[in-house]
Amino acid sequence: MSKTFRAWKIDEPLFLPPMVGDFVAKDHLARFVLSLVRDDLGLGEITGTYGSERGQPPFDPTMMTALLLYSYCCGIYSSRRIAKACRERVDFMSIAALDAPDFRTISDFRKRHLKALGDLFKQILQLCEKAGLVKLGHVALDGTKIKANASKHKAMSYERMEKRATELEAEVATWFGAAEAADAEEDQLHGRDQTGEEMPDWVADKKRRAEKIRNAKAELEAEAKAAAEAKLKAEAEAAEKREAEGRRKPGPKAAPPSTEPDAKAQKNFTDSDSRIMKSKDGFVQAYNAQAAVDGEAQIIVAHDVTQSAGDCGQLIPMTDAIEINLGRKPEQLSADAGYCSEANLEALENRNIDAYVATGRARDAVAGPVTGETTAAQLSPEPAGEPTRVEAMRAKIKAGGHASPYRLRKQLPEPVFGQIKQARGFRQFLLRGFEKVRAEWAIVCTVHNLLKLAQRRNLSERLPMAA
């Protein structure tokens, strides 16, 4: 007895839906992203850059913005993979309207409007606040190392730079001499106007590499000199403050900071702004991505990227960024031991924020908030006999026990980083250079909040049906 199967109409012509939006269900994420970009976001900073009517008409910037945001939601970041999805996936077709842009068009659009795309973070965040996803009752701050678009094997230490540059220059000089001797011999054999006197390509390559090493060495020297000048300035300010208060610093006078770079200080030739940092995967060429996460629905309320492996200098700038983005400060803030210092705790106290910062092995003098230098306020210790703010914080956390908001310092940021790095596969920046990486991280954080907003939309639509 034969079995009847459902008709397989693979060779029959089909009538397409009357609208490309019908390619996906009404509650599909693609529809939500497209509706949000078209109706709720202000794209004047992007659309305002198109003025001339000459040449081929460009793709609609609203469509391109929706396409990029949706592809990031799906964990697709490469322009080639996005272009391929526009040709093969109906959800991408429903946004591109069957008119797939070339991968170069997508890449150029992202590069051209990178800052404006990153600035959409604030608009999405404010929509999350209106939807009740942001309360600022408790905010937790943390950082995660994300690989740069560069190999750590393309980095070189300051000590090695001088030696290697000298070796390359000597090698180039040797081959220049050999080439000149060969030219003279060929001139005698073939005549001066004959070919064969050009320098080999590899000689020029080694010469350019030696020049690149010299430039990187000069950058390290300039950075070391700037850091030494900043430290001297901070020490002078601290000394003036002590004199004004009638106090003297105990012990012998410290030696002036060296203007020479550390022999182990490194520069990467692929992305010179990235740094070698220690992570769970060992030492990687990376940036330190920061995020402040609200306790209501794990919405990112502030973000940034730093070149420093340490987190301490980011606590106050990130806290102030929350107020800039939402117009108000969080009531409570928690962070791990990497953010703890006397200066940071004092700053949170001055801002009337109830802080829960892990103390760990915190010291009184730590890196400054932005540049990494030690500030005068950090160099000035608390009067003898009085408990420091770090000691008071340690006692506060211990007294709170398991019910203390201190526990949220890991419960909020870590799942967010897991969703970004594991669920959506963002483990390495595509772009190179500090400012470009900051904008790229802003887009990633924007998409995280957008997905939270979409989840709230779906939940609100299902609740009446469940009732």
C-alpha positions in Angstrom: 0.0 0.0 0.0 1.6 3.3 -1.1 1.7 6.3 1.1 0.3 9.7 0.0 2.7 12.6 0.6 2.2 16.3 0.7 2.6 17.8 -2.7 6.2 19.1 -3.4 5.7 22.0 -5.8 9.4 22.7 -6.3 9.1 23.3 -10.1 5.8 25.2 -10.1 5.8 29.0 -10.4 4.7 30.9 -7.3 3.0 34.2 -6.6 5.1 36.2 -4.1 3.3 37.9 -1.2 2.0 41.4 -2.0 4.6 42.9 0.4 8.1 41.8 1.4 7.1 42.3 5.0 4.9 39.3 4.7 8.0 37.1 4.2 8.2 36.9 8.0 5.6 36.6 10.8 4.0 39.7 12.3 5.8 39.3 15.6 9.3 38.7 14.0 12.3 40.6 15.2 13.0 41.9 11.7 9.6 43.7 11.6 10.2 45.2 15.1 13.7 46.6 14.2 12.4 48.0 10.9 9.4 49.7 12.6 11.6 51.0 15.4 14.1 52.6 13.0 11.4 54.1 10.7 9.1 55.4 13.4 11.0 56.0 16.6 14.6 56.9 15.9 15.9 60.2 14.7 18.3 59.6 11.8 18.9 63.3 10.9 22.7 63.0 11.6 22.8 60.2 9.0 20.3 61.4 6.3 21.6 64.9 6.5 24.9 63.9 5.0 23.3 63.2 1.6 22.9 66.3 -0.5 24.1 66.0 -4.1 21.8 64.5 -6.7 24.7 63.5 -9.0 25.6 59.9 -9.6 23.8 56.7 -8.8 21.1 57.1 -6.1 22.4 55.6 -2.9 20.5 53.0 -0.8 18.0 54.5 1.6 20.0 55.2 4.8 17.0 54.2 6.9 17.0 50.8 5.3 20.8 50.5 5.7 20.5 51.4 9.4 17.8 48.9 10.0 19.8 46.3 8.1 22.9 46.8 10.2 21.1 46.8 13.5 19.2 43.7 12.7 22.4 41.9 11.5 24.0 42.7 14.8 21.0 41.4 16.6 21.5 38.1 14.7 25.2 38.0 15.5 26.3 38.7 12.0 28.9 41.4 11.8 30.9 40.9 8.6 29.7 43.0 5.7 30.2 40.0 3.4 28.0 37.8 5.6 25.4 40.5 5.8 25.3 40.9 2.0 25.0 37.1 1.6 22.1 37.0 4.1 20.3 39.6 2.0 20.4 37.3 -0.9 19.6 34.0 0.9 17.5 34.8 4.1 13.9 35.9 3.9 14.2 37.9 7.1 17.0 40.0 5.6 15.0 40.2 2.3 12.1 41.7 4.2 14.3 44.6 5.3 16.3 45.1 2.0 13.1 44.6 -0.1 14.8 42.1 -2.4 17.3 44.8 -3.4 20.5 43.4 -1.7 23.3 45.9 -1.3 26.8 44.8 -2.1 29.2 44.0 0.8 31.3 47.1 -0.1 28.3 49.3 0.1 27.5 47.9 3.6 31.1 48.3 4.7 31.4 51.9 3.4 28.0 52.9 5.0 29.2 51.6 8.4 32.5 53.4 8.1 31.0 56.6 7.0 28.3 56.8 9.7 30.1 54.9 12.5 29.8 57.7 15.1 26.2 58.4 14.2 25.3 54.7 14.5 27.0 54.6 17.9 25.1 57.7 19.0 21.8 55.8 18.6 22.6 54.2 21.9 21.1 57.1 23.8 17.9 57.1 21.8 17.3 53.3 22.3 18.2 53.7 26.0 15.5 56.4 26.5 13.0 54.2 24.7 13.9 51.4 27.2 13.3 53.9 30.1 9.9 54.8 28.7 9.0 51.1 28.5 9.8 50.7 32.2 13.0 48.7 31.7 15.3 51.2 33.5 14.8 52.2 37.1 18.3 53.1 38.2 17.6 51.6 41.6 20.8 49.6 41.4 23.5 49.7 38.7 26.4 47.3 38.5 29.6 48.2 36.7 32.1 45.8 35.1 34.6 45.4 32.2 35.5 42.6 29.9 38.5 42.1 27.6 37.6 41.9 23.9 40.2 41.0 21.3 41.4 43.7 19.0 41.6 43.2 15.3 45.3 42.5 15.6 47.6 39.6 16.6 49.7 39.9 19.8 52.6 38.4 17.7 52.6 41.7 15.7 53.7 43.6 18.8 57.3 44.4 19.8 58.8 45.6 23.0 60.7 49.0 23.3 63.9 47.1 24.1 63.6 44.9 21.0 62.6 47.8 18.8 66.0 49.5 18.9 67.9 46.2 18.3 65.6 45.1 15.4 65.5 48.5 13.7 69.3 48.6 13.7 69.5 45.1 12.3 67.0 45.9 9.5 68.8 49.1 8.6 72.1 47.3 8.5 70.6 44.6 6.3 69.0 47.1 4.0 72.3 49.0 3.7 74.1 45.8 2.8 71.7 44.9 0.1 71.8 48.5 -1.2 75.5 48.1 -1.6 75.1 44.8 -3.3 72.5 46.2 -5.6 74.7 49.2 -6.5 77.6 46.8 -7.3 75.3 44.7 -9.4 74.1 47.8 -11.2 77.6 48.8 -12.1 78.4 45.4 -13.4 75.2 45.3 -15.5 75.9 48.8 -16.8 79.3 47.6 -18.1 77.6 44.5 -19.6 74.4 46.0 -21.0 74.8 49.8 -21.0 73.3 52.4 -18.7 69.9 52.7 -20.4 69.1 49.0 -20.1 66.7 47.5 -17.4 67.9 45.6 -14.4 69.0 48.4 -12.1 65.7 48.6 -10.1 65.9 47.8 -6.4 64.4 44.5 -5.3 60.9 44.9 -3.6 62.0 43.1 -0.5 64.7 45.8 0.1 62.0 48.5 0.2 59.8 46.4 2.4 62.5 46.0 5.1 63.3 49.6 4.9 59.6 50.5 5.5 59.5 48.0 8.4 62.5 49.7 10.0 60.8 53.1 9.6 57.7 51.7 11.2 59.6 50.3 14.1 61.3 53.7 14.6 58.0 55.5 14.6 56.5 53.1 17.2 59.6 53.6 19.3 59.1 57.4 19.1 55.5 57.0 20.2 56.5 55.0 23.3 59.0 57.6 24.2 56.4 60.4 23.8 54.0 58.5 26.0 56.6 57.8 28.7 57.5 61.5 28.7 53.9 62.6 29.0 53.2 60.2 31.8 56.3 61.4 33.7 55.3 65.1 33.3 51.7 64.2 34.6 53.1 62.4 37.6 55.4 65.3 38.5 52.5 67.7 38.2 50.3 65.5 40.5 53.1 65.2 43.1 53.6 69.0 43.0 49.9 69.5 43.6 50.0 67.0 46.5 53.0 68.8 48.0 51.2 72.1 47.9 48.1 70.7 49.5 50.2 69.2 52.3 52.0 72.5 52.9 48.7 74.3 53.0 47.5 71.9 55.7 50.7 72.1 57.6 51.6 68.4 57.0 54.9 67.0 55.6 55.3 63.8 53.7 57.4 61.3 55.8 60.5 59.6 54.4 63.1 60.7 51.9 62.1 62.6 48.7 61.2 60.2 45.9 63.3 60.1 42.8 61.8 61.9 39.8 59.9 59.7 37.3 61.8 58.4 34.4 61.0 59.8 30.9 62.4 56.6 29.3 59.8 53.9 28.4 59.9 50.6 30.2 62.0 48.1 28.2 59.0 45.8 28.2 56.5 48.4 27.0 55.0 47.2 23.6 53.4 48.6 20.5 51.4 46.6 18.0 52.1 47.3 14.3 48.5 46.3 13.2 46.5 48.2 15.7 48.8 50.5 17.7 46.0 51.6 20.0 45.3 48.1 21.3 47.2 46.7 24.3 48.2 43.2 25.5 45.9 42.3 28.4 45.5 39.3 30.6 42.1 37.6 30.2 40.6 34.2 30.9 42.2 33.0 27.7 45.7 34.1 28.7 47.4 37.2 27.3 45.6 38.7 24.3 45.9 41.8 22.1 42.7 43.5 23.3 40.7 46.5 24.5 38.9 46.7 27.9 35.1 47.2 27.2 33.1 48.7 30.0 29.3 48.5 30.7 27.1 49.8 33.4 24.0 47.5 33.7 20.7 48.5 35.4 19.2 46.0 37.8 15.6 46.1 36.5 16.0 44.3 33.2 19.8 44.2 32.5 19.7 47.3 30.3 23.1 48.8 29.6 22.8 52.4 30.8 26.4 53.5 30.0 29.3 52.1 28.0 32.9 52.9 27.0 36.2 51.3 26.0 39.6 51.9 27.6 43.1 51.0 26.6 44.0 50.3 30.2 43.8 46.7 31.5 42.7 48.0 34.9 39.2 49.1 35.6 39.8 51.6 38.4 40.0 54.7 36.3 36.6 54.0 34.7 34.3 54.1 37.7 33.6 57.8 37.9 33.5 58.5 34.2 31.0 55.7 33.7 28.9 56.9 36.7 28.8 60.4 35.3 27.9 58.9 31.8 24.7 57.4 33.4 23.5 60.8 34.5 24.4 62.3 31.1 22.4 59.6 29.3 19.3 59.6 31.5 19.4 62.9 33.4 19.6 61.3 36.9 22.1 59.4 39.0 21.6 55.8 40.2 20.6 55.3 43.8 23.0 52.3 44.3 26.1 51.2 42.5 28.1 48.1 42.8 31.5 47.1 41.3 34.2 44.5 41.8 37.6 45.1 43.5 39.2 46.4 40.3 37.3 49.7 40.8 38.1 50.3 44.4 40.2 53.2 45.6 40.0 56.0 48.2 39.4 58.6 45.5 36.7 56.6 43.8 34.8 55.9 47.0 35.1 59.6 48.0 33.7 60.6 44.5 30.7 58.3 44.9 30.1 59.7 48.4 30.2 63.2 47.0 27.6 62.2 44.4 25.3 60.8 47.2 25.3 57.3 45.6 25.0 54.3 47.9 28.1 52.4 46.8 29.0 48.7 47.2 32.5 48.2 45.8 34.5 45.1 46.6 37.7 46.1 48.5 40.0 43.1 47.7 43.6 44.3 48.2 42.9 47.9 47.3 45.6 50.5 47.8 45.3 54.2 48.6 47.0 55.4 45.5 45.8 54.1 42.2 45.5 55.1 38.6 43.7 58.4 37.8 40.2 58.4 36.3 41.2 59.0 32.6 44.8 59.2 31.8 46.3 56.7 34.2 48.3 59.3 36.3 48.1 59.5 40.1 46.2 62.6 41.2 46.8 64.8 44.1 43.7 63.7 45.9 44.8 60.1 45.6 48.3 60.8 47.0 46.9 62.5 50.1 46.3 59.8 52.8 43.6 59.9 55.4 44.6 61.3 58.8 46.2 58.7 61.1 43.8 56.9 63.4 40.7 57.4 61.3 39.4 54.5 59.2 39.8 54.9 55.5 36.9 54.7 53.1 38.2 51.4 51.9 38.1 50.0 55.4 34.6 51.4 56.0 33.4 49.8 52.7 34.9 46.5 53.8 32.9 46.7 57.1 29.7 47.8 55.3 29.8 44.8 52.9 30.6 42.4 55.7 27.7 43.8 57.8 25.2 43.4 54.9 25.7 39.7 54.6 24.0 37.7 51.8 21.1 40.1 51.5 23.5 43.0 50.6 23.1 44.6 47.2 26.9 43.8 46.9 25.9 40.4 45.4 24.6 42.2 42.3 28.0 43.3 41.2 28.4 40.0 39.3 24.7 39.0 38.8 24.0 41.9 36.5 27.1 42.5 34.2 28.3 39.0 33.6 25.0 37.7 31.9 25.1 40.7 29.7 28.7 40.0 28.6 27.7 36.4 28.1 24.8 37.3 25.8 27.1 39.6 23.8 30.1 37.3 23.5 28.6 33.8 23.6 25.0 34.1 22.3 25.7 36.7 19.7 29.4 35.8 19.0 30.9 39.2 19.4 34.4 38.2 20.7 36.6 40.4 18.5 36.4 43.9 17.2 36.2 44.3 13.4 37.6 47.8 13.3 41.0 49.1 14.3 41.9 52.3 16.2 40.6 53.5 19.5 37.8 55.8 18.4 36.5 53.3 15.8 36.5 50.6 18.5 34.6 52.8 20.9 31.9 53.4 18.3 31.7 49.7 17.4 31.2 48.8 21.1 28.5 51.5 21.3 26.6 49.8 18.4 26.9 46.4 20.2 25.5 47.9 23.4 22.7 49.6 21.4 21.7 46.2 19.9 21.7 44.6 23.3 19.2 47.1 24.6 17.1 46.9 21.4 16.7 43.1 21.9 15.6 43.7 25.5 13.0 46.2 24.1 11.8 43.6 21.6 11.4 41.0 24.4 9.3 43.5 26.4 7.1 44.1 23.3 6.6 40.4 22.8 5.8 39.9 26.5 3.3 42.7 26.6 1.5 41.3 23.5 1.2 37.9 25.0 0.0 38.9 28.5 -3.6 39.9 27.4 -4.0 36.6 25.6 -2.8 34.7 28.7 -5.4 36.6 30.8 
